[in-house]
Amino acid sequence: MKPAHLAMILAIDLVWAGNIVAVKEAVVSAGPLVAVLLRYVIATLVCLPFVRWLPGRMHLILVTGFIAGALFMTLGALSVALAGNLSALSVAGQLGVPFSLILAVIFMGERIRLPRTIAIALSFIGVVVMGFDPAIADERIGILLTVAATLCWAIGNLLFRKLAGVSVLNIHGWLGLVSVPVMLAAAALVEPQRLAAVPALPPASWGWIAYSAILSSIVGHGGMTWLFQRYPVAVVSPLTLPTPLMAVTIAILVYDTPITPQMLAGGALTLVGVAIITLRTAQRRDSDVPVEPN
């Protein structure tokens, strides 16, 4: 891999890790639902010139937009709003990887052997170990919401596979067009005062929201898609594994979140499981699908 492309992946890892702070600050300032609404408004405006009608696929776009857009982001924002320990949420957020594999087995007939089966078990056991840590007992609702959000993300991944060949900017544009009306209605119903206060949001809040919308969603996912088109999955996927470790480190540095031995043990189990799934799944995909030359 070219050094510039390796630096690009590491930059995306850092952007995604830092997004935990951006989401937290946006949620505190604007409110969970309003923050998600504004994030999608910005992302939609950026992607709007690239939006194209997709004949025969619009029903899939609507379903994907609701599950992987409005529902996923809302659950994630609520979890951040309710939880103080962002390190635990960062680890629990990695369950999207085993969820994706489980769904692929159920709906796509993918076969898995003992190593990945054990890895799935390790991932979930790790989150359970963290969840029963008395030091973060108050975070359990937030962790459960994060787990629910990762399930929506995994379902979205399954749906995205059926949108193969559609550009990232087109997909994100449609996600926004589907999600904005849903989030506007939800915010007007649940957070009317927060919605009315949007014009008074400080510049810093708009900066955090723009960070999530442009850097994390569009640049991050768009850049990773570009890299997957040029390198084998087994080369690119493992290089995203530092993201949760970076996110935990950032959460500790910025918010001084407590880390207990039980959290470390649970987090280690989850991350080991995710690493095994990522590495072995990447190798399997490369053995099944020919890779275009760089």
Summary of the structure (lengths in Angstrom):
residues: 294
radius of gyration: 18.6
end to end distance: 9.2
largest distance: 54.8
contacts: 1035
relative contact order: 0.21
helix: 84%
strand: 0%
